[in-house]
Amino acid sequence: MRAGSVAACGLALAMALPALAWAQASVPKVDVMHWWVSQGEQASIDVIRRYVRQAGMAWQEEARPGSGTARYGDFVRQRVEAGRPPAAAQMIGFDIHYWARRGALASLDAQARVQEWDEVVPYGIQRLSKYQGHWIAAPINAHATNWLWVNKSVLDRLGGTAPDNWDALIALLEKAKAAGVVPLAIGKEAWEQTLLFESVAAGVGGAEFYRRAFLDLDPQALQPQLLRTIFQRMRQLRAFADAGLAGRTWDQATRMVMAGQALLQVQGTWVNGEFTSRRMVPGRQFACFLFPDTQGIYLFNADQYVFFQGAAMADATRGRFAATLMDTGLQRDLNIATGAAPARVDVALEPFNACGQQLIRHLRASNMRRTVLGSVAMGNANPPAVKTAIYQLVHAHFTGAIDDETAIARLQAAISGPASE
Ligand code: GAL
């Protein structure tokens, strides 16, 4: 390009600048807080960002890791207490009700009516997205937690297949151990170990036990013999993990499976997102199997967005952002990236990978049977105080600090205690 035309361009740009500044000032902005920082999660937030921009809004974000568990929640609380709540925040489970109870969240009823959220969001998720009958959160996905994520070539090398029941799972893990592969990859955090616990508990006790014990907090459901089996199975699984778990996060455990250092991980469907972000395909590089004996149950963790009152966001912008999040196109593209099922049951399943398609079918069927049940570990089953008590006892048991009987007594106390927040 010649110097003259550079100058001409500069001039044109200078003349356009005031108009540009005006246009920017009038573009509605969404100010978002979220915890999506791993490679797969970044691919997911990219989708939301793209849809927001396409809908004519500017995007501003603050990302803090912590998987929606304590650390991230602390950051949200700090911002609210400092008088600068995020306009919109990613949130899961009963943390949503914590803020709703304080009158901190804006109602999304108007948007919900227009897009008929009541008709398309699974009943089990609505229980968390609504407070006292009003929509206060927009669910963007339905992750499931009762899944095994398996390295396919290790599985083939071992001559293994999908474990259909508990004994088959143990036999498969034994094979990996004998072959010198870490059978079970897991990290150090209590929520991850509680993920393992909830699948074991659902497998041992079934849907009704899980609902009564963890959602209804009914102490009558806690038959000692059943609890003994659960903790005995947890001990059995612990023996298949390696010592390295003490210094590892959930996504590092996922990378062990990817690299074939470990056979499998028991985790949420965000692991499907991690594989997908690395162009790995089910049936080739990895496999997904339902946790044995939980075949009829969809243990869910729905990522949702809440909108804080008192943040600088016009009602119309809030409505537009919520509508964008609930758009079927966003829920399709987003969840191809997240690895979850969409939070709406009416999104076509064809574009999803094989694990995603299985999930969507499983969610629809479980919704009909009312076995879409909240994940304990991800705070979708019960209030934070109960969840935290369960974290502590499961972690103490998993790391060998307490025995089965102590864990049982502490679980009974956690479930029977006052259901405060
Ligand atoms: C969950 C969230 C997932 C994924 C996971 C791991 O709480 O629902 O989308 O982010 O944490 O960080």
Residues whose N, C-alpha, C, O or C-beta is under 5 A from the ligand:
A	BS01	GAL	S67 G68 W270 N301 D303
